[in-house]
Amino acid sequence: MRKFLSSALIAFTATTGAGIAETTYGYEDVDGQSIFFRESGDPANPSLVLLHGFPSSSHQYRNLIAELSDAYHLIAPDYPGFGASDFPSAEEYTYSFDNFADTIDGFLEQRGIEQYSLFIQDYGAPVGMRIAAEHPERVEALIVQNGNLYEEGLNPETWAPIMALWEGGRNADIEAQIAAQVFSLEGLKWQYTHGTRNPEAILPDNWLLDHELINRDGQHDIQLGLFYDYRNNVAKYPEWQDYLKEYQPPVLVVWAENDAFFPVPGAEGLKRDLDDVDYNILDTGHFALEEDGALIADKIRSFLSARDIN
């Protein structure tokens, strides 16, 4: 498996418009794993930590970073095995949501990011909520885009094959069916285009990049193992709900109504447990930033500014 240069920022920059900070790309060595990250904006400004979902990477935040970097410091890491981060073997690194959270928590500490708002989407929710529950004093706000924390927020139809693994243990036949559907080019494209208003306008780079990365040797077994480990996230839902009730972080909800995996009842749960919720349901699919990125950026600005996070 590949290794990148560790620590120090690497001098790649993105071309940006007037008033928008350049985006830099770097690698940070965290317990022997090289973690790739995108970063932009003045570190003296409020920090937004952007935690990606499956099957994507920090790539899903490329436009949001450019939209907000004039007023905020944004940083988006890739988990091990995802994006441009190291892809160690399962013997070298334990692929679990517990370990992802430990790695990203270590990454933030090494980067000196001590106060931040968390943008959590899909896998970003179980990673981010572990960090938030461990360090509630560090979290200024949550931005939740189909980052589920409630059992009613799991669509039993689309989750059925994975739930079968949870109930009966890892099964080669079921996993082969999941892999054939989920890891195919068409399956990955569907995750980006399903439920969108204009699927032809969604950037194909998304699923083409994901398909290339997820079909590397050893990836299928690691990703299927994470599907199986997801049951441990569901078991932690009550713990994360207790965190919300006790610490009452302000929460911006920008939830895609047409998400096939995490339906709107997952968003409704947040309104039950929190006093300060800016609640928005969007007519789009799972990766809402692809279609409603400018709208979400505007919502973030208004939400954080109204709470003096600026």
C-alpha positions in Angstrom: 0.0 0.0 0.0 1.2 3.5 -0.8 2.8 5.9 1.6 3.0 9.7 1.2 5.2 12.3 2.6 4.2 12.9 6.2 3.4 16.0 8.3 4.2 19.4 6.7 2.0 21.1 4.2 2.7 20.4 0.6 2.7 23.4 -1.7 -0.2 22.6 -4.0 -2.7 25.4 -4.4 -6.0 25.8 -6.1 -6.9 28.8 -8.3 -9.5 31.0 -6.6 -11.4 34.1 -7.3 -11.1 37.5 -5.7 -11.7 37.5 -2.0 -11.5 33.7 -1.7 -8.5 32.2 0.0 -6.4 29.6 -1.9 -6.9 26.0 -1.0 -3.8 24.1 0.1 -3.4 20.3 0.2 -1.2 18.5 2.7 -0.4 15.3 4.6 -0.2 14.9 8.3 1.4 11.8 9.9 -0.9 10.5 12.6 0.3 7.4 14.4 2.1 6.2 11.3 -0.7 6.9 8.8 -0.4 9.8 6.3 -3.7 11.7 6.4 -4.4 13.9 3.4 -6.3 17.1 3.9 -7.7 20.2 2.1 -7.4 23.5 4.0 -8.3 27.1 3.2 -9.0 30.3 5.0 -7.3 32.3 7.8 -6.7 30.0 10.9 -7.6 33.1 13.0 -11.2 32.8 11.7 -13.7 30.2 13.1 -12.8 26.7 12.1 -15.1 24.3 10.2 -14.0 20.7 10.2 -15.6 18.9 7.3 -16.1 15.1 7.7 -16.9 13.2 4.6 -19.2 10.3 3.9 -19.1 7.0 1.9 -18.0 6.4 -0.7 -16.4 9.9 -1.1 -13.6 11.8 0.5 -12.7 15.4 1.2 -13.4 15.9 -2.5 -17.1 16.3 -1.7 -16.3 19.6 0.1 -14.2 21.1 -2.7 -16.8 23.7 -3.6 -17.9 24.5 0.0 -14.3 25.2 0.9 -14.0 27.8 -1.9 -17.4 29.3 -1.0 -16.6 30.0 2.6 -12.9 30.5 2.8 -13.2 34.3 2.8 -14.7 34.2 6.3 -13.8 30.8 7.8 -10.9 28.4 8.3 -11.9 25.1 6.7 -10.2 21.8 6.9 -11.3 18.5 5.4 -9.3 15.3 6.1 -9.6 11.9 4.3 -10.0 8.9 6.5 -7.4 6.1 6.1 -8.4 4.0 3.1 -10.3 6.9 1.5 -9.3 9.6 -0.9 -5.6 10.4 -0.9 -4.8 9.2 2.6 -2.8 6.1 3.2 -4.5 2.8 2.5 -2.8 0.4 4.9 -3.7 -3.2 5.1 -6.2 -4.4 7.7 -3.2 -5.9 9.5 -1.6 -2.5 9.8 -4.7 -0.5 10.7 -8.0 -1.4 12.3 -10.7 -0.1 10.0 -13.5 0.8 12.4 -15.4 4.0 13.2 -13.9 4.0 16.6 -10.4 4.1 15.1 -11.4 6.6 12.4 -12.5 8.9 15.2 -9.3 8.4 17.1 -7.2 9.1 13.9 -9.2 12.3 13.0 -9.1 13.5 16.7 -5.4 13.0 16.7 -5.1 14.8 13.3 -7.0 17.9 14.7 -4.9 18.0 17.8 -1.7 17.8 15.8 -2.9 20.6 13.5 -3.7 22.7 16.6 -7.4 23.0 15.9 -8.9 23.3 19.4 -12.3 25.0 18.7 -14.4 24.1 15.7 -17.8 23.5 14.2 -18.3 20.1 12.7 -20.0 19.5 9.3 -21.1 15.8 9.5 -22.5 13.9 6.5 -23.1 10.1 6.3 -19.9 8.5 7.7 -19.0 11.9 9.0 -21.7 11.6 11.7 -20.3 8.5 13.5 -16.8 9.9 13.3 -17.7 13.4 14.3 -20.1 12.4 17.1 -17.5 10.3 18.8 -15.2 13.3 18.7 -17.9 15.6 19.9 -18.9 13.3 22.8 -15.2 13.0 23.8 -14.5 16.8 23.6 -17.8 18.7 24.0 -16.0 21.8 25.1 -14.3 22.0 21.6 -17.4 21.9 19.5 -19.0 25.3 18.8 -21.8 24.0 16.5 -22.9 21.1 14.3 -23.9 21.3 10.7 -25.8 18.1 9.9 -26.4 17.1 6.3 -27.9 13.6 6.4 -25.6 12.6 9.2 -27.9 10.2 11.0 -28.2 9.7 14.8 -31.6 8.0 15.2 -32.8 4.6 14.3 -35.8 6.0 12.5 -33.4 7.8 10.2 -32.3 4.5 8.7 -34.3 3.4 5.6 -35.0 -0.3 6.2 -35.3 -1.0 2.5 -31.9 0.2 1.4 -30.2 -0.9 4.6 -31.7 -4.4 4.5 -28.7 -6.3 3.1 -26.3 -4.7 5.6 -28.8 -5.2 8.5 -28.8 -8.9 7.5 -25.0 -8.9 8.1 -25.6 -7.3 11.5 -28.1 -10.0 12.5 -26.3 -13.0 11.1 -22.6 -12.0 11.0 -20.5 -11.5 7.9 -21.7 -13.7 5.1 -19.8 -14.2 1.8 -22.9 -14.5 -0.3 -24.6 -11.4 1.0 -21.4 -9.5 0.8 -20.9 -10.5 -2.8 -24.4 -9.2 -3.6 -23.7 -5.9 -1.8 -20.3 -5.5 -3.5 -21.7 -6.1 -7.0 -24.4 -3.4 -6.5 -22.7 -0.8 -4.3 -19.1 -0.9 -5.7 -20.0 -0.9 -9.4 -19.7 2.3 -11.5 -23.5 2.4 -11.9 -24.0 1.8 -8.2 -21.7 4.6 -7.3 -23.2 7.0 -9.8 -26.7 6.2 -8.4 -25.6 7.4 -4.9 -24.7 10.8 -6.4 -27.7 11.2 -8.8 -30.6 9.5 -7.0 -33.1 12.0 -5.8 -31.5 15.0 -7.4 -33.5 17.5 -9.4 -31.1 17.5 -12.4 -29.0 14.3 -12.4 -27.3 15.2 -15.7 -25.7 18.3 -14.0 -24.0 16.2 -11.2 -20.2 16.1 -11.8 -19.2 12.6 -13.1 -15.7 13.1 -11.5 -17.4 12.1 -8.2 -18.2 8.5 -9.1 -15.4 8.0 -11.5 -12.9 8.9 -8.7 -14.7 6.8 -6.2 -14.9 3.8 -8.5 -11.1 4.0 -9.1 -10.3 4.1 -5.4 -12.8 1.6 -4.1 -11.7 -1.1 -6.6 -8.1 -1.2 -5.4 -6.9 -4.5 -4.2 -8.3 -5.2 -0.7 -10.8 -2.3 -0.7 -13.9 -4.4 -1.0 -13.2 -6.4 2.2 -12.4 -3.2 4.1 -15.5 -1.4 3.0 -17.7 -4.4 3.7 -16.1 -4.6 7.1 -17.1 -1.0 7.7 -20.7 -1.8 6.7 -20.7 -4.5 9.3 -19.1 -2.2 11.9 -21.8 0.3 11.3 -24.0 -1.7 13.7 -21.8 -0.2 16.5 -22.8 3.3 15.4 -26.5 2.4 15.8 -25.7 1.1 19.3 -24.2 4.5 20.2 -27.2 6.5 19.0 -28.6 6.8 22.6 -25.2 8.0 23.8 -25.0 10.7 21.1 -28.6 11.7 21.8 -27.6 12.2 25.5 -24.7 14.4 24.4 -27.1 16.5 22.4 -29.5 16.8 25.3 -26.9 17.6 27.8 -24.6 20.0 25.9 -27.2 21.5 23.5 -24.8 22.6 20.7 -26.5 24.8 18.1 -27.3 22.7 15.1 -27.9 23.7 11.5 -29.8 21.0 9.7 -29.5 20.9 5.9 -31.1 17.6 5.2 -31.7 16.1 1.7 -35.3 15.0 1.6 -34.7 12.4 -1.2 -31.8 10.5 0.4 -32.4 6.8 -0.1 -30.3 5.9 3.0 -31.2 8.5 5.6 -34.8 9.7 5.4 -36.2 12.9 7.0 -37.2 11.2 10.3 -33.5 11.3 11.1 -33.6 15.1 10.9 -36.8 15.3 12.9 -35.1 13.6 15.8 -32.7 16.5 16.2 -35.7 18.9 16.8 -36.8 16.7 19.7 -33.5 16.8 21.5 -32.2 20.3 20.9 -33.4 23.8 21.7 -31.4 25.6 19.0 -32.0 24.1 15.6 -32.0 25.9 12.2 -34.1 23.3 10.3 -33.9 23.0 6.5 -35.2 20.2 4.3 -33.8 20.3 0.7 -35.3 18.8 -2.4 -32.2 16.9 -3.5 -30.3 13.6 -3.0 -27.7 12.1 -0.6 -24.8 14.4 -1.6 -26.7 17.6 -1.3 -23.6 19.8 -1.8 -23.5 18.7 -5.4 -26.8 20.4 -6.2 -27.4 22.8 -3.4 -23.9 23.8 -2.4 -24.4 27.6 -2.7 -27.6 27.4 -0.7 -25.9 25.4 2.1 -23.0 27.8 2.1 -25.4 30.7 2.6 -27.2 28.9 5.4 -23.9 28.2 7.1 -22.9 31.9 7.0 -26.3 33.0 8.4 -26.4 30.3 11.1 -22.9 30.9 12.4 -23.2 34.7 12.2 -26.4 34.7 14.2 -24.7 32.7 17.0 -21.6 35.0 17.0 -19.4 32.3 15.5 -17.6 34.7 13.2 
